[in-house]
Amino acid sequence: MSYDVPDACTLPTAERPLRLAEFDDLFATAVRRIDRLGESHARLHLTGPAGLAARVRDLAARESECCSFFTFTTTEQPATEGEVVVLDIEVPAAHADVLASLIRRAAR
């Protein structure tokens, strides 16, 4: 895996590459802008077809189940076409390196 998985993560090792691939696909297809709001807070602006918000909420909920240190907040924005979602990702300072690694993946 390309980012350090903290001991606090309970996702089985065999499932981690699949989850990471889900994030990579979301990042590659939907991320339009990334705002770093601090070492432990980032905001991703995403756009995509109908169903994007549900996809983001589902992925965030599943990630929160195994990595409880993540706090994900999704906010839908008005759009003339498709969906626009703002995803805030926050972590405790002790996991700022995990957030930084995730954001580097999103920025690719």
C-alpha positions as a printed NumPy array, in Angstrom:
array([[  0.   ,   0.   ,   0.   ],
       [  1.292,   3.441,  -0.839],
       [  0.468,   5.081,   2.44 ],
       [  1.188,   3.999,   5.96 ],
       [ -1.724,   2.211,   7.535],
       [ -1.833,   2.965,  11.237],
       [ -2.319,   0.232,  13.817],
       [ -5.741,   1.743,  14.549],
       [ -7.03 ,   0.49 ,  11.17 ],
       [ -9.123,  -2.666,  11.536],
       [ -9.689,  -3.336,   7.83 ],
       [ -8.341,  -6.816,   7.032],
       [ -5.013,  -6.62 ,   5.223],
       [ -6.369,  -8.444,   2.177],
       [ -9.107,  -5.816,   1.717],
       [ -6.841,  -2.764,   1.977],
       [ -5.734,  -2.683,  -1.688],
       [ -9.389,  -2.842,  -2.768],
       [-10.336,   0.065,  -0.518],
       [ -7.379,   2.077,  -1.704],
       [ -8.426,   1.393,  -5.304],
       [-11.887,   2.763,  -4.483],
       [-10.336,   5.972,  -3.179],
       [ -8.011,   6.198,  -6.176],
       [-10.929,   5.816,  -8.581],
       [-12.947,   8.466,  -6.748],
       [ -9.976,  10.823,  -6.711],
       [ -9.172,  10.271, -10.395],
       [-12.725,  10.793, -11.589],
       [-14.19 ,  13.393,  -9.25 ],
       [-11.643,  15.573,  -7.398],
       [-11.486,  19.061,  -8.861],
       [ -9.747,  20.96 ,  -6.06 ],
       [ -8.054,  20.221,  -2.754],
       [ -7.801,  22.757,   0.062],
       [ -5.444,  22.054,   2.962],
       [ -7.024,  23.712,   5.98 ],
       [ -4.31 ,  22.576,   8.349],
       [ -2.164,  19.545,   9.086],
       [ -5.183,  17.54 ,  10.22 ],
       [ -7.942,  18.918,   7.955],
       [ -8.412,  18.867,   4.204],
       [-11.356,  19.763,   1.969],
       [-11.901,  18.042,  -1.368],
       [-14.198,  19.518,  -3.995],
       [-15.701,  16.799,  -6.18 ],
       [-17.961,  16.811,  -9.216],
       [-19.547,  13.92 , -11.019],
       [-22.702,  12.279, -12.283],
       [-25.856,  11.686, -10.28 ],
       [-25.06 ,   9.321,  -7.436],
       [-21.71 ,  10.915,  -6.569],
       [-22.876,  12.097,  -3.141],
       [-24.165,   8.635,  -2.247],
       [-20.896,   7.087,  -3.439],
       [-18.824,   9.493,  -1.336],
       [-20.987,   8.981,   1.768],
       [-20.819,   5.189,   1.395],
       [-17.036,   5.114,   1.003],
       [-16.558,   7.541,   3.892],
       [-18.857,   5.511,   6.153],
       [-17.037,   2.271,   5.394],
       [-13.644,   3.9  ,   5.952],
       [-14.807,   5.366,   9.271],
       [-15.825,   1.883,  10.41 ],
       [-12.293,   0.52 ,  10.122],
       [-10.319,   3.725,  10.74 ],
       [-12.292,   5.471,  13.437],
       [ -9.759,   8.308,  13.652],
       [-11.117,   9.743,  10.367],
       [-13.97 ,  12.242,  10.469],
       [-15.627,  12.698,   7.088],
       [-18.227,  15.384,   6.437],
       [-19.99 ,  15.522,   3.09 ],
       [-21.865,  18.579,   1.893],
       [-23.792,  18.633,  -1.348],
       [-23.619,  21.852,  -3.347],
       [-26.094,  23.139,  -5.948],
       [-25.226,  22.026,  -9.468],
       [-26.723,  22.652, -12.865],
       [-25.579,  19.242, -14.028],
       [-24.56 ,  16.126, -12.111],
       [-23.565,  16.532,  -8.48 ],
       [-21.078,  18.671,  -6.6  ],
       [-19.853,  17.437,  -3.232],
       [-17.494,  18.964,  -0.702],
       [-15.739,  16.328,   1.4  ],
       [-14.047,  17.472,   4.587],
       [-11.57 ,  14.992,   6.035],
       [-10.269,  15.503,   9.548],
       [ -7.944,  13.424,  11.702],
       [ -6.358,  13.836,  15.125],
       [ -2.875,  15.369,  15.027],
       [ -1.364,  11.94 ,  15.697],
       [ -2.657,  10.768,  12.29 ],
       [ -1.772,  13.871,  10.236],
       [  0.702,  11.78 ,   8.237],
       [ -2.094,   9.451,   7.112],
       [ -4.16 ,  12.414,   5.935],
       [ -1.147,  13.886,   4.126],
       [ -0.572,  10.607,   2.319],
       [ -4.227,  10.347,   1.323],
       [ -4.198,  13.918,   0.022],
       [ -1.068,  13.238,  -2.027],
       [ -2.957,  10.369,  -3.685],
       [ -5.903,  12.669,  -4.379],
       [ -3.622,  15.292,  -5.935],
       [ -2.13 ,  12.906,  -8.506]])
